[in-house]
Amino acid sequence: QVQLVESGGGLVQAGGSLRLSCSASGRTALSYIMGWFRQAPGKEREFVGCISRSGGRTEYTHSVNGRFTISRDNTKNTVYLQMNSLKPEDTAIYYCAADSGFCSSTNYRPDLYDYWGQGTQVTVSS
């Protein structure tokens, strides 16, 4: 079992930045790739990106590429989502998730991920 807890969400103006954190406990986070997803009201949960076990590989959905950066500190069992140049359309609940597979462009489906956090709200005002 892996427990995931997100933090760092909040209200920010368009163009601003936020850094989300996801702390993992339980089975070692090194066993999993980590993904970030988001879900806006009335919409399906959307893949934001993922990071490999070592942190050497990342993948992002097109809409955040160049603005968002995923990193991880395995000594702290923590994954980060740095979000820059935020837009109102980035408003959503953001979730981190753990998967025993591989971080690749095909690993975007929520049902592939084994463990989920409770989510943290990000609101971007225009």
MOPAC internal coordinates of N, CA, C and O (Angstrom, degrees):
PM7 1SCF
backbone

  N    0.0000 0     0.00 0     0.00 0    0    0    0
  C    1.4536 1     0.00 0     0.00 0    1    0    0
  C    1.5220 1   110.45 1     0.00 0    2    1    0
  O    1.2310 1   121.29 1   -35.90 1    3    2    1
  N    1.3073 1   115.13 1   144.10 1    3    2    1
  C    1.4617 1   122.55 1   176.86 1    5    3    2
  C    1.5187 1   107.68 1  -128.62 1    6    5    3
  O    1.2310 1   120.59 1   -49.27 1    7    6    5
  N    1.3052 1   116.48 1   130.73 1    7    6    5
  C    1.4609 1   121.24 1   175.29 1    9    7    6
  C    1.5322 1   108.03 1  -106.27 1   10    9    7
  O    1.2310 1   121.16 1   -46.91 1   11   10    9
  N    1.3187 1   115.39 1   133.09 1   11   10    9
  C    1.4565 1   121.70 1  -177.51 1   13   11   10
  C    1.5221 1   109.76 1  -122.45 1   14   13   11
  O    1.2310 1   120.58 1   -45.48 1   15   14   13
  N    1.3183 1   116.51 1   134.52 1   15   14   13
  C    1.4581 1   121.19 1   179.65 1   17   15   14
  C    1.5259 1   108.67 1  -132.86 1   18   17   15
  O    1.2310 1   121.33 1   -61.19 1   19   18   17
  N    1.3389 1   115.07 1   118.81 1   19   18   17
  C    1.4626 1   120.53 1   178.11 1   21   19   18
  C    1.5210 1   110.33 1   -90.23 1   22   21   19
  O    1.2310 1   121.02 1   -26.82 1   23   22   21
  N    1.3129 1   115.66 1   153.18 1   23   22   21
  C    1.4561 1   121.63 1   174.34 1   25   23   22
  C    1.5232 1   108.43 1  -154.34 1   26   25   23
  O    1.2310 1   121.11 1   -13.19 1   27   26   25
  N    1.3358 1   115.48 1   166.81 1   27   26   25
  C    1.4520 1   120.24 1   175.39 1   29   27   26
  C    1.5115 1   115.78 1   103.74 1   30   29   27
  O    1.2310 1   120.41 1   176.90 1   31   30   29
  N    1.3208 1   116.82 1    -3.10 1   31   30   29
  C    1.4505 1   118.88 1   179.01 1   33   31   30
  C    1.5228 1   111.49 1   -70.66 1   34   33   31
  O    1.2310 1   121.00 1    -8.78 1   35   34   33
  N    1.3270 1   115.68 1   171.22 1   35   34   33
  C    1.4475 1   119.94 1   179.10 1   37   35   34
  C    1.5121 1   111.65 1   164.69 1   38   37   35
  O    1.2310 1   121.94 1    14.32 1   39   38   37
  N    1.3243 1   113.88 1  -165.68 1   39   38   37
  C    1.4646 1   121.75 1  -179.43 1   41   39   38
  C    1.5327 1   108.57 1  -104.51 1   42   41   39
  O    1.2310 1   121.08 1   -49.11 1   43   42   41
  N    1.3229 1   115.54 1   130.89 1   43   42   41
  C    1.4593 1   120.67 1  -179.27 1   45   43   42
  C    1.5194 1   108.99 1  -142.84 1   46   45   43
  O    1.2310 1   120.51 1   -29.42 1   47   46   45
  N    1.3047 1   116.63 1   150.58 1   47   46   45
  C    1.4614 1   120.59 1   177.62 1   49   47   46
  C    1.5307 1   110.09 1   -78.91 1   50   49   47
  O    1.2310 1   121.35 1   -25.28 1   51   50   49
  N    1.3094 1   115.02 1   154.72 1   51   50   49
  C    1.4599 1   120.29 1   176.40 1   53   51   50
  C    1.5244 1   109.73 1   -55.24 1   54   53   51
  O    1.2310 1   121.36 1   -42.86 1   55   54   53
  N    1.3251 1   115.00 1   137.14 1   55   54   53
  C    1.4568 1   120.91 1  -176.74 1   57   55   54
  C    1.5062 1   114.02 1    92.60 1   58   57   55
  O    1.2310 1   120.79 1   168.51 1   59   58   57
  N    1.3220 1   116.09 1   -11.49 1   59   58   57
  C    1.4585 1   120.79 1  -178.39 1   61   59   58
  C    1.5140 1   112.51 1   -84.53 1   62   61   59
  O    1.2310 1   121.70 1     6.09 1   63   62   61
  N    1.3237 1   114.35 1  -173.91 1   63   62   61
  C    1.4669 1   121.21 1  -176.28 1   65   63   62
  C    1.5151 1   110.57 1  -132.42 1   66   65   63
  O    1.2310 1   121.53 1   -26.47 1   67   66   65
  N    1.3231 1   114.69 1   153.53 1   67   66   65
  C    1.4576 1   123.03 1   172.06 1   69   67   66
  C    1.5163 1   107.75 1  -144.82 1   70   69   67
  O    1.2310 1   121.00 1   -28.62 1   71   70   69
  N    1.3256 1   115.70 1   151.38 1   71   70   69
  C    1.4545 1   120.26 1   171.84 1   73   71   70
  C    1.5203 1   108.96 1  -122.97 1   74   73   71
  O    1.2310 1   121.59 1   -60.50 1   75   74   73
  N    1.3119 1   114.57 1   119.50 1   75   74   73
  C    1.4520 1   120.86 1   176.13 1   77   75   74
  C    1.5238 1   109.43 1   -93.21 1   78   77   75
  O    1.2310 1   121.45 1   -32.31 1   79   78   77
  N    1.3224 1   114.83 1   147.69 1   79   78   77
  C    1.4602 1   121.22 1   175.68 1   81   79   78
  C    1.5125 1   109.64 1  -121.57 1   82   81   79
  O    1.2310 1   121.06 1   -29.56 1   83   82   81
  N    1.2990 1   115.57 1   150.44 1   83   82   81
  C    1.4641 1   121.98 1   176.02 1   85   83   82
  C    1.5233 1   106.98 1  -134.48 1   86   85   83
  O    1.2310 1   120.94 1   -68.86 1   87   86   85
  N    1.3159 1   115.81 1   111.14 1   87   86   85
  C    1.4643 1   121.09 1   179.99 1   89   87   86
  C    1.5130 1   109.84 1   -97.06 1   90   89   87
  O    1.2310 1   121.27 1   -47.63 1   91   90   89
  N    1.3186 1   115.17 1   132.37 1   91   90   89
  C    1.4613 1   120.95 1  -177.67 1   93   91   90
  C    1.5208 1   109.93 1  -111.03 1   94   93   91
  O    1.2310 1   121.05 1   -37.96 1   95   94   93
  N    1.3131 1   115.59 1   142.04 1   95   94   93
  C    1.4570 1   121.70 1   174.32 1   97   95   94
  C    1.5171 1   108.38 1  -139.77 1   98   97   95
  O    1.2310 1   121.12 1   -11.99 1   99   98   97
  N    1.3229 1   115.46 1   168.01 1   99   98   97
  C    1.4469 1   119.50 1  -175.42 1  101   99   98
  C    1.5122 1   109.52 1    96.54 1  102  101   99
  O    1.2310 1   120.51 1    41.84 1  103  102  101
  N    1.3102 1   116.62 1  -138.16 1  103  102  101
  C    1.4643 1   119.57 1   177.80 1  105  103  102
  C    1.5219 1   109.10 1   -58.81 1  106  105  103
  O    1.2310 1   119.92 1   -33.39 1  107  106  105
  N    1.2978 1   117.76 1   146.61 1  107  106  105
  C    1.4465 1   122.40 1  -173.19 1  109  107  106
  C    1.5240 1   111.68 1   -55.74 1  110  109  107
  O    1.2310 1   121.57 1   -46.57 1  111  110  109
  N    1.3055 1   114.61 1   133.43 1  111  110  109
  C    1.4578 1   120.26 1   179.71 1  113  111  110
  C    1.5194 1   111.57 1   -65.46 1  114  113  111
  O    1.2310 1   120.24 1   160.28 1  115  114  113
  N    1.3339 1   117.14 1   -19.72 1  115  114  113
  C    1.4600 1   120.03 1   178.94 1  117  115  114
  C    1.5180 1   112.25 1   -62.02 1  118  117  115
  O    1.2310 1   120.42 1   160.97 1  119  118  117
  N    1.3166 1   116.81 1   -19.03 1  119  118  117
  C    1.4610 1   120.85 1  -179.01 1  121  119  118
  C    1.5153 1   112.64 1   -77.25 1  122  121  119
  O    1.2310 1   119.61 1   171.62 1  123  122  121
  N    1.3258 1   118.35 1    -8.38 1  123  122  121
  C    1.4565 1   121.32 1  -169.94 1  125  123  122
  C    1.5224 1   112.43 1  -129.91 1  126  125  123
  O    1.2310 1   121.54 1   -32.84 1  127  126  125
  N    1.3010 1   114.65 1   147.16 1  127  126  125
  C    1.4531 1   117.96 1   161.93 1  129  127  126
  C    1.5211 1   106.55 1   -79.63 1  130  129  127
  O    1.2310 1   120.77 1   -21.94 1  131  130  129
  N    1.3171 1   116.13 1   158.06 1  131  130  129
  C    1.4570 1   119.85 1  -178.64 1  133  131  130
  C    1.5161 1   109.49 1  -122.08 1  134  133  131
  O    1.2310 1   121.61 1   -40.80 1  135  134  133
  N    1.3147 1   114.52 1   139.20 1  135  134  133
  C    1.4507 1   119.93 1   178.71 1  137  135  134
  C    1.5146 1   111.25 1  -123.67 1  138  137  135
  O    1.2310 1   121.39 1   -23.71 1  139  138  137
  N    1.3057 1   114.95 1   156.29 1  139  138  137
  C    1.4622 1   122.32 1   170.99 1  141  139  138
  C    1.5250 1   108.34 1  -117.61 1  142  141  139
  O    1.2310 1   121.44 1   -44.87 1  143  142  141
  N    1.3215 1   114.85 1   135.13 1  143  142  141
  C    1.4589 1   122.62 1   177.24 1  145  143  142
  C    1.5160 1   107.93 1  -128.73 1  146  145  143
  O    1.2310 1   120.89 1   -14.15 1  147  146  145
  N    1.3174 1   115.90 1   165.85 1  147  146  145
  C    1.4532 1   120.43 1   174.07 1  149  147  146
  C    1.5160 1   109.31 1  -145.17 1  150  149  147
  O    1.2310 1   121.76 1   -25.91 1  151  150  149
  N    1.3239 1   114.24 1   154.09 1  151  150  149
  C    1.4591 1   120.35 1   179.80 1  153  151  150
  C    1.5093 1   109.49 1  -141.20 1  154  153  151
  O    1.2310 1   121.46 1   -63.19 1  155  154  153
  N    1.3265 1   114.81 1   116.81 1  155  154  153
  C    1.4565 1   121.80 1   176.73 1  157  155  154
  C    1.5266 1   108.71 1   -90.49 1  158  157  155
  O    1.2310 1   119.87 1   -22.14 1  159  158  157
  N    1.3318 1   117.84 1   157.86 1  159  158  157
  C    1.4640 1   120.27 1  -179.68 1  161  159  158
  C    1.5215 1   111.84 1   -56.16 1  162  161  159
  O    1.2310 1   120.94 1   -49.90 1  163  162  161
  N    1.3227 1   115.80 1   130.10 1  163  162  161
  C    1.4510 1   120.84 1   177.74 1  165  163  162
  C    1.5110 1   115.29 1    77.44 1  166  165  163
  O    1.2310 1   120.34 1  -175.29 1  167  166  165
  N    1.3318 1   116.96 1     4.71 1  167  166  165
  C    1.4611 1   120.02 1  -178.58 1  169  167  166
  C    1.5252 1   110.54 1  -120.36 1  170  169  167
  O    1.2310 1   121.32 1   -17.68 1  171  170  169
  N    1.3182 1   115.09 1   162.32 1  171  170  169
  C    1.4554 1   120.45 1   177.28 1  173  171  170
  C    1.5251 1   110.72 1   -75.15 1  174  173  171
  O    1.2310 1   121.64 1   -22.05 1  175  174  173
  N    1.3254 1   114.46 1   157.95 1  175  174  173
  C    1.4588 1   119.46 1   176.44 1  177  175  174
  C    1.5295 1   109.13 1   -66.07 1  178  177  175
  O    1.2310 1   121.25 1   -47.65 1  179  178  177
  N    1.3206 1   115.22 1   132.35 1  179  178  177
  C    1.4619 1   122.32 1  -171.24 1  181  179  178
  C    1.5247 1   110.57 1  -117.98 1  182  181  179
  O    1.2310 1   121.06 1   -44.78 1  183  182  181
  N    1.3223 1   115.58 1   135.22 1  183  182  181
  C    1.4650 1   122.02 1   175.22 1  185  183  182
  C    1.5292 1   109.90 1   -67.81 1  186  185  183
  O    1.2310 1   120.85 1   -49.27 1  187  186  185
  N    1.3297 1   115.97 1   130.73 1  187  186  185
  C    1.4548 1   121.13 1   175.28 1  189  187  186
  C    1.5295 1   109.77 1  -101.10 1  190  189  187
  O    1.2310 1   120.87 1   132.18 1  191  190  189
  N    1.3298 1   115.94 1   -47.82 1  191  190  189
  C    1.4546 1   120.25 1   179.27 1  193  191  190
  C    1.5080 1   111.30 1   177.32 1  194  193  191
  O    1.2310 1   121.20 1    -4.86 1  195  194  193
  N    1.3179 1   115.31 1   175.14 1  195  194  193
  C    1.4550 1   120.27 1   177.95 1  197  195  194
  C    1.5221 1   109.73 1  -145.86 1  198  197  195
  O    1.2310 1   121.51 1   -14.32 1  199  198  197
  N    1.3320 1   114.71 1   165.68 1  199  198  197
  C    1.4564 1   121.19 1   179.65 1  201  199  198
  C    1.5101 1   108.33 1  -138.69 1  202  201  199
  O    1.2310 1   121.24 1   -38.71 1  203  202  201
  N    1.3313 1   115.24 1   141.29 1  203  202  201
  C    1.4494 1   120.35 1  -177.97 1  205  203  202
  C    1.5368 1   110.97 1   -71.85 1  206  205  203
  O    1.2310 1   121.05 1    -7.08 1  207  206  205
  N    1.3186 1   115.60 1   172.92 1  207  206  205
  C    1.4601 1   120.42 1  -177.32 1  209  207  206
  C    1.5314 1   112.22 1   -60.77 1  210  209  207
  O    1.2310 1   120.43 1   141.15 1  211  210  209
  N    1.3010 1   116.79 1   -38.85 1  211  210  209
  C    1.4688 1   120.53 1  -179.10 1  213  211  210
  C    1.5195 1   112.56 1   -83.85 1  214  213  211
  O    1.2310 1   120.92 1   162.92 1  215  214  213
  N    1.3225 1   115.85 1   -17.08 1  215  214  213
  C    1.4608 1   120.13 1  -175.14 1  217  215  214
  C    1.5110 1   113.19 1    90.09 1  218  217  215
  O    1.2310 1   120.72 1  -179.19 1  219  218  217
  N    1.3405 1   116.23 1     0.81 1  219  218  217
  C    1.4460 1   119.33 1  -175.64 1  221  219  218
  C    1.5158 1   115.22 1   -81.44 1  222  221  219
  O    1.2310 1   120.62 1   167.47 1  223  222  221
  N    1.3256 1   116.42 1   -12.53 1  223  222  221
  C    1.4653 1   120.10 1  -179.27 1  225  223  222
  C    1.5126 1   109.55 1  -131.91 1  226  225  223
  O    1.2310 1   121.21 1   -45.21 1  227  226  225
  N    1.3224 1   115.29 1   134.79 1  227  226  225
  C    1.4551 1   121.43 1   175.15 1  229  227  226
  C    1.5247 1   109.52 1  -132.79 1  230  229  227
  O    1.2310 1   121.26 1   -26.57 1  231  230  229
  N    1.3027 1   115.19 1   153.43 1  231  230  229
  C    1.4540 1   123.12 1   173.96 1  233  231  230
  C    1.5246 1   107.77 1  -133.94 1  234  233  231
  O    1.2310 1   120.48 1   -33.62 1  235  234  233
  N    1.3429 1   116.69 1   146.38 1  235  234  233
  C    1.4489 1   121.06 1  -179.07 1  237  235  234
  C    1.5197 1   109.83 1  -136.63 1  238  237  235
  O    1.2310 1   121.39 1   -29.25 1  239  238  237
  N    1.3097 1   114.94 1   150.75 1  239  238  237
  C    1.4494 1   117.93 1   170.44 1  241  239  238
  C    1.5244 1   108.56 1   -72.83 1  242  241  239
  O    1.2310 1   121.31 1   -25.71 1  243  242  241
  N    1.3179 1   115.11 1   154.29 1  243  242  241
  C    1.4684 1   120.14 1  -171.38 1  245  243  242
  C    1.5251 1   112.65 1   -57.65 1  246  245  243
  O    1.2310 1   120.33 1   141.68 1  247  246  245
  N    1.3269 1   116.98 1   -38.32 1  247  246  245
  C    1.4658 1   120.36 1  -172.14 1  249  247  246
  C    1.5301 1   113.30 1   -68.50 1  250  249  247
  O    1.2310 1   119.70 1   163.00 1  251  250  249
  N    1.3324 1   118.17 1   -17.00 1  251  250  249
  C    1.4661 1   120.20 1  -179.12 1  253  251  250
  C    1.5213 1   112.02 1  -113.57 1  254  253  251
  O    1.2310 1   120.32 1   172.28 1  255  254  253
  N    1.3135 1   116.99 1    -7.72 1  255  254  253
  C    1.4690 1   120.77 1  -177.41 1  257  255  254
  C    1.5229 1   110.39 1   -57.87 1  258  257  255
  O    1.2310 1   121.08 1   -51.88 1  259  258  257
  N    1.3330 1   115.53 1   128.12 1  259  258  257
  C    1.4636 1   121.13 1  -178.92 1  261  259  258
  C    1.5177 1   113.23 1    91.36 1  262  261  259
  O    1.2310 1   120.00 1   165.79 1  263  262  261
  N    1.3291 1   117.60 1   -14.21 1  263  262  261
  C    1.4710 1   121.23 1   178.71 1  265  263  262
  C    1.5264 1   111.86 1  -111.36 1  266  265  263
  O    1.2310 1   120.46 1   145.27 1  267  266  265
  N    1.3175 1   116.73 1   -34.73 1  267  266  265
  C    1.4653 1   121.83 1  -177.23 1  269  267  266
  C    1.5314 1   109.61 1  -108.22 1  270  269  267
  O    1.2310 1   121.00 1   -33.44 1  271  270  269
  N    1.3174 1   115.68 1   146.56 1  271  270  269
  C    1.4641 1   121.25 1   177.30 1  273  271  270
  C    1.5211 1   109.42 1  -136.25 1  274  273  271
  O    1.2310 1   121.35 1   -51.46 1  275  274  273
  N    1.3214 1   115.02 1   128.54 1  275  274  273
  C    1.4647 1   121.11 1   176.60 1  277  275  274
  C    1.5233 1   108.17 1  -102.06 1  278  277  275
  O    1.2310 1   120.95 1   -44.63 1  279  278  277
  N    1.3172 1   115.79 1   135.37 1  279  278  277
  C    1.4619 1   121.71 1   175.35 1  281  279  278
  C    1.5208 1   108.64 1  -141.22 1  282  281  279
  O    1.2310 1   120.85 1   -11.83 1  283  282  281
  N    1.3041 1   115.97 1   168.17 1  283  282  281
  C    1.4574 1   119.10 1   178.34 1  285  283  282
  C    1.5160 1   109.85 1  -146.10 1  286  285  283
  O    1.2310 1   121.40 1   -31.29 1  287  286  285
  N    1.3203 1   114.92 1   148.71 1  287  286  285
  C    1.4642 1   122.41 1   174.54 1  289  287  286
  C    1.5172 1   106.09 1  -121.51 1  290  289  287
  O    1.2310 1   120.83 1   -81.32 1  291  290  289
  N    1.3182 1   116.02 1    98.68 1  291  290  289
  C    1.4583 1   119.96 1  -175.49 1  293  291  290
  C    1.5298 1   112.53 1   -69.03 1  294  293  291
  O    1.2310 1   119.89 1   159.91 1  295  294  293
  N    1.3219 1   117.81 1   -20.09 1  295  294  293
  C    1.4653 1   119.40 1   176.49 1  297  295  294
  C    1.5247 1   110.92 1   -70.89 1  298  297  295
  O    1.2310 1   121.05 1   158.10 1  299  298  297
  N    1.3332 1   115.59 1   -21.90 1  299  298  297
  C    1.4614 1   121.14 1   179.35 1  301  299  298
  C    1.5182 1   112.58 1  -110.03 1  302  301  299
  O    1.2310 1   120.54 1  -178.01 1  303  302  301
  N    1.3435 1   116.57 1     1.99 1  303  302  301
  C    1.4660 1   120.74 1  -177.14 1  305  303  302
  C    1.5326 1   111.20 1    52.07 1  306  305  303
  O    1.2310 1   120.78 1  -136.34 1  307  306  305
  N    1.3129 1   116.11 1    43.66 1  307  306  305
  C    1.4582 1   121.12 1  -175.63 1  309  307  306
  C    1.5281 1   110.33 1  -132.67 1  310  309  307
  O    1.2310 1   122.00 1   -40.76 1  311  310  309
  N    1.3256 1   113.77 1   139.24 1  311  310  309
  C    1.4590 1   122.00 1   176.05 1  313  311  310
  C    1.5216 1   107.52 1  -117.05 1  314  313  311
  O    1.2310 1   120.96 1   -34.95 1  315  314  313
  N    1.3292 1   115.77 1   145.05 1  315  314  313
  C    1.4512 1   120.81 1  -176.60 1  317  315  314
  C    1.5272 1   110.67 1  -122.38 1  318  317  315
  O    1.2310 1   121.45 1   -29.38 1  319  318  317
  N    1.3173 1   114.84 1   150.62 1  319  318  317
  C    1.4551 1   121.73 1   171.54 1  321  319  318
  C    1.5262 1   106.81 1  -127.76 1  322  321  319
  O    1.2310 1   121.10 1   -76.54 1  323  322  321
  N    1.3178 1   115.49 1   103.46 1  323  322  321
  C    1.4631 1   121.08 1   176.43 1  325  323  322
  C    1.5214 1   108.15 1   -87.34 1  326  325  323
  O    1.2310 1   120.83 1   -58.21 1  327  326  325
  N    1.3136 1   116.03 1   121.79 1  327  326  325
  C    1.4593 1   121.33 1  -176.95 1  329  327  326
  C    1.5184 1   109.31 1  -117.37 1  330  329  327
  O    1.2310 1   120.77 1   -62.80 1  331  330  329
  N    1.3136 1   116.12 1   117.20 1  331  330  329
  C    1.4578 1   122.18 1   179.30 1  333  331  330
  C    1.5195 1   110.21 1  -116.18 1  334  333  331
  O    1.2310 1   120.79 1   -16.08 1  335  334  333
  N    1.3193 1   116.10 1   163.92 1  335  334  333
  C    1.4732 1   121.43 1   178.82 1  337  335  334
  C    1.5184 1   111.14 1    49.10 1  338  337  335
  O    1.2310 1   120.81 1  -131.38 1  339  338  337
  N    1.2955 1   116.06 1    48.62 1  339  338  337
  C    1.4685 1   120.74 1  -175.89 1  341  339  338
  C    1.5136 1   111.71 1   -65.22 1  342  341  339
  O    1.2310 1   121.77 1   -34.42 1  343  342  341
  N    1.3191 1   114.23 1   145.58 1  343  342  341
  C    1.4672 1   122.79 1  -179.72 1  345  343  342
  C    1.5244 1   109.13 1  -120.69 1  346  345  343
  O    1.2310 1   119.88 1   -23.82 1  347  346  345
  N    1.3209 1   117.83 1   156.18 1  347  346  345
  C    1.4641 1   119.67 1   177.67 1  349  347  346
  C    1.5322 1   112.20 1   -55.12 1  350  349  347
  O    1.2310 1   120.00 1   146.99 1  351  350  349
  N    1.3136 1   117.61 1   -33.01 1  351  350  349
  C    1.4663 1   120.38 1   179.86 1  353  351  350
  C    1.5219 1   113.44 1   -71.82 1  354  353  351
  O    1.2310 1   120.07 1   174.39 1  355  354  353
  N    1.3308 1   117.47 1    -5.61 1  355  354  353
  C    1.4641 1   120.40 1   172.89 1  357  355  354
  C    1.5263 1   112.23 1   -83.37 1  358  357  355
  O    1.2310 1   120.54 1   174.35 1  359  358  357
  N    1.3276 1   116.58 1    -5.65 1  359  358  357
  C    1.4581 1   120.81 1   179.57 1  361  359  358
  C    1.5213 1   110.43 1   -61.72 1  362  361  359
  O    1.2310 1   120.76 1   -54.96 1  363  362  361
  N    1.3258 1   116.14 1   125.04 1  363  362  361
  C    1.4588 1   121.63 1  -177.35 1  365  363  362
  C    1.5249 1   108.81 1  -177.77 1  366  365  363
  O    1.2310 1   121.52 1    -8.17 1  367  366  365
  N    1.3180 1   114.70 1   171.83 1  367  366  365
  C    1.4567 1   120.70 1   165.34 1  369  367  366
  C    1.5272 1   106.30 1   -87.65 1  370  369  367
  O    1.2310 1   120.76 1   -50.84 1  371  370  369
  N    1.3132 1   116.15 1   129.16 1  371  370  369
  C    1.4600 1   121.92 1  -178.30 1  373  371  370
  C    1.5208 1   109.76 1  -104.42 1  374  373  371
  O    1.2310 1   121.59 1   -47.54 1  375  374  373
  N    1.3197 1   114.56 1   132.46 1  375  374  373
  C    1.4599 1   121.73 1  -178.30 1  377  375  374
  C    1.5272 1   110.15 1  -121.72 1  378  377  375
  O    1.2310 1   120.75 1   -37.27 1  379  378  377
  N    1.3198 1   116.17 1   142.73 1  379  378  377
  C    1.4544 1   118.86 1   166.83 1  381  379  378
  C    1.5299 1   107.85 1  -103.43 1  382  381  379
  O    1.2310 1   121.43 1   -25.10 1  383  382  381
  N    1.3155 1   114.87 1   154.90 1  383  382  381
  C    1.4543 1   120.83 1  -176.72 1  385  383  382
  C    1.5192 1   109.72 1  -148.81 1  386  385  383
  O    1.2310 1   120.98 1   -26.51 1  387  386  385
  N    1.3274 1   115.73 1   153.49 1  387  386  385
  C    1.4604 1   122.01 1  -178.88 1  389  387  386
  C    1.5275 1   109.61 1  -116.90 1  390  389  387
  O    1.2310 1   121.24 1   -39.48 1  391  390  389
  N    1.3076 1   115.23 1   140.52 1  391  390  389
  C    1.4633 1   121.01 1  -177.79 1  393  391  390
  C    1.5229 1   109.24 1  -138.17 1  394  393  391
  O    1.2310 1   121.13 1   -38.94 1  395  394  393
  N    1.3195 1   115.44 1   141.06 1  395  394  393
  C    1.4616 1   120.25 1   179.67 1  397  395  394
  C    1.5208 1   112.59 1   -85.72 1  398  397  395
  O    1.2310 1   120.12 1  -176.82 1  399  398  397
  N    1.3344 1   117.38 1     3.18 1  399  398  397
  C    1.4525 1   121.01 1  -179.40 1  401  399  398
  C    1.5111 1   112.31 1   -89.63 1  402  401  399
  O    1.2310 1   120.81 1    43.95 1  403  402  401
  N    1.3360 1   116.06 1  -136.05 1  403  402  401
  C    1.4665 1   121.91 1  -175.36 1  405  403  402
  C    1.5202 1   110.22 1  -127.86 1  406  405  403
  O    1.2310 1   120.75 1   -35.96 1  407  406  405
  N    1.3007 1   116.17 1   144.04 1  407  406  405
  C    1.4593 1   120.99 1   175.89 1  409  407  406
  C    1.5246 1   108.46 1   -79.20 1  410  409  407
  O    1.2310 1   121.11 1   -69.48 1  411  410  409
  N    1.3045 1   115.48 1   110.52 1  411  410  409
  C    1.4613 1   120.44 1   179.13 1  413  411  410
  C    1.5120 1   108.51 1  -150.83 1  414  413  411
  O    1.2310 1   120.83 1    -5.32 1  415  414  413
  N    1.3088 1   116.02 1   174.68 1  415  414  413
  C    1.4607 1   120.50 1  -179.09 1  417  415  414
  C    1.5249 1   111.84 1   -67.03 1  418  417  415
  O    1.2310 1   120.34 1   164.76 1  419  418  417
  N    1.3333 1   116.96 1   -15.24 1  419  418  417
  C    1.4717 1   120.03 1   179.75 1  421  419  418
  C    1.5113 1   112.33 1   -94.74 1  422  421  419
  O    1.2310 1   119.83 1   176.10 1  423  422  421
  N    1.3252 1   117.94 1    -3.90 1  423  422  421
  C    1.4691 1   121.57 1  -176.01 1  425  423  422
  C    1.5163 1   110.85 1   -95.46 1  426  425  423
  O    1.2310 1   120.39 1  -129.48 1  427  426  425
  N    1.3270 1   116.86 1    50.52 1  427  426  425
  C    1.4520 1   121.67 1  -172.91 1  429  427  426
  C    1.5227 1   113.19 1  -105.54 1  430  429  427
  O    1.2310 1   120.15 1   172.51 1  431  430  429
  N    1.3342 1   117.31 1    -7.49 1  431  430  429
  C    1.4632 1   119.52 1  -176.69 1  433  431  430
  C    1.5108 1   111.58 1   -82.32 1  434  433  431
  O    1.2310 1   119.68 1   -49.92 1  435  434  433
  N    1.3211 1   118.21 1   130.08 1  435  434  433
  C    1.4814 1   120.13 1   179.79 1  437  435  434
  C    1.5201 1   113.12 1   -57.49 1  438  437  435
  O    1.2310 1   119.87 1   147.26 1  439  438  437
  N    1.3283 1   117.86 1   -32.74 1  439  438  437
  C    1.4667 1   119.72 1  -175.72 1  441  439  438
  C    1.5240 1   112.57 1   -70.47 1  442  441  439
  O    1.2310 1   120.07 1   170.13 1  443  442  441
  N    1.3320 1   117.46 1    -9.87 1  443  442  441
  C    1.4660 1   120.37 1   177.44 1  445  443  442
  C    1.5261 1   111.85 1   -80.57 1  446  445  443
  O    1.2310 1   120.38 1   164.00 1  447  446  445
  N    1.3163 1   116.88 1   -16.00 1  447  446  445
  C    1.4595 1   120.75 1  -174.37 1  449  447  446
  C    1.5256 1   110.75 1   -92.71 1  450  449  447
  O    1.2310 1   121.39 1   -39.56 1  451  450  449
  N    1.3268 1   114.94 1   140.44 1  451  450  449
  C    1.4588 1   120.79 1  -170.73 1  453  451  450
  C    1.5216 1   113.76 1   -90.33 1  454  453  451
  O    1.2310 1   120.30 1   145.50 1  455  454  453
  N    1.3080 1   117.02 1   -34.50 1  455  454  453
  C    1.4681 1   121.06 1  -174.44 1  457  455  454
  C    1.5282 1   109.65 1  -132.69 1  458  457  455
  O    1.2310 1   121.77 1   -33.80 1  459  458  457
  N    1.3311 1   114.22 1   146.20 1  459  458  457
  C    1.4637 1   120.78 1  -175.38 1  461  459  458
  C    1.5203 1   110.84 1  -134.21 1  462  461  459
  O    1.2310 1   121.26 1   -31.99 1  463  462  461
  N    1.3341 1   115.20 1   148.01 1  463  462  461
  C    1.4423 1   120.43 1   168.76 1  465  463  462
  C    1.5175 1   110.49 1   -85.81 1  466  465  463
  O    1.2310 1   121.26 1     1.21 1  467  466  465
  N    1.3265 1   115.20 1  -178.79 1  467  466  465
  C    1.4655 1   120.12 1  -176.02 1  469  467  466
  C    1.5284 1   112.13 1   -87.18 1  470  469  467
  O    1.2310 1   120.49 1   166.90 1  471  470  469
  N    1.3223 1   116.67 1   -13.10 1  471  470  469
  C    1.4537 1   120.79 1   178.01 1  473  471  470
  C    1.5175 1   113.30 1    95.23 1  474  473  471
  O    1.2310 1   121.44 1   -25.09 1  475  474  473
  N    1.3196 1   114.85 1   154.91 1  475  474  473
  C    1.4585 1   121.90 1   175.91 1  477  475  474
  C    1.5248 1   108.58 1  -138.41 1  478  477  475
  O    1.2310 1   120.57 1   -44.07 1  479  478  477
  N    1.3174 1   116.52 1   135.93 1  479  478  477
  C    1.4640 1   121.53 1  -174.31 1  481  479  478
  C    1.5263 1   110.83 1   -80.69 1  482  481  479
  O    1.2310 1   121.46 1   -47.95 1  483  482  481
  N    1.3131 1   114.82 1   132.05 1  483  482  481
  C    1.4588 1   122.25 1   172.03 1  485  483  482
  C    1.5189 1   107.74 1  -120.31 1  486  485  483
  O    1.2310 1   120.80 1   -55.82 1  487  486  485
  N    1.3152 1   116.08 1   124.18 1  487  486  485
  C    1.4587 1   121.13 1   179.16 1  489  487  486
  C    1.5170 1   108.79 1  -124.46 1  490  489  487
  O    1.2310 1   121.08 1   -54.72 1  491  490  489
  N    1.3244 1   115.54 1   125.28 1  491  490  489
  C    1.4622 1   121.52 1  -178.99 1  493  491  490
  C    1.5229 1   107.66 1  -113.46 1  494  493  491
  O    1.2310 1   120.63 1   -61.89 1  495  494  493
  N    1.3045 1   116.40 1   118.11 1  495  494  493
  C    1.4636 1   120.68 1  -179.22 1  497  495  494
  C    1.5260 1   110.32 1   -92.99 1  498  497  495
  O    1.2310 1   121.79 1   -31.25 1  499  498  497
  N    1.3256 1   114.17 1   148.75 1  499  498  497
  C    1.4702 1   119.13 1  -177.68 1  501  499  498
  C    1.5180 1   111.67 1   -89.67 1  502  501  499
  O    1.2310 1   120.10 1   180.00 1  503  502  501

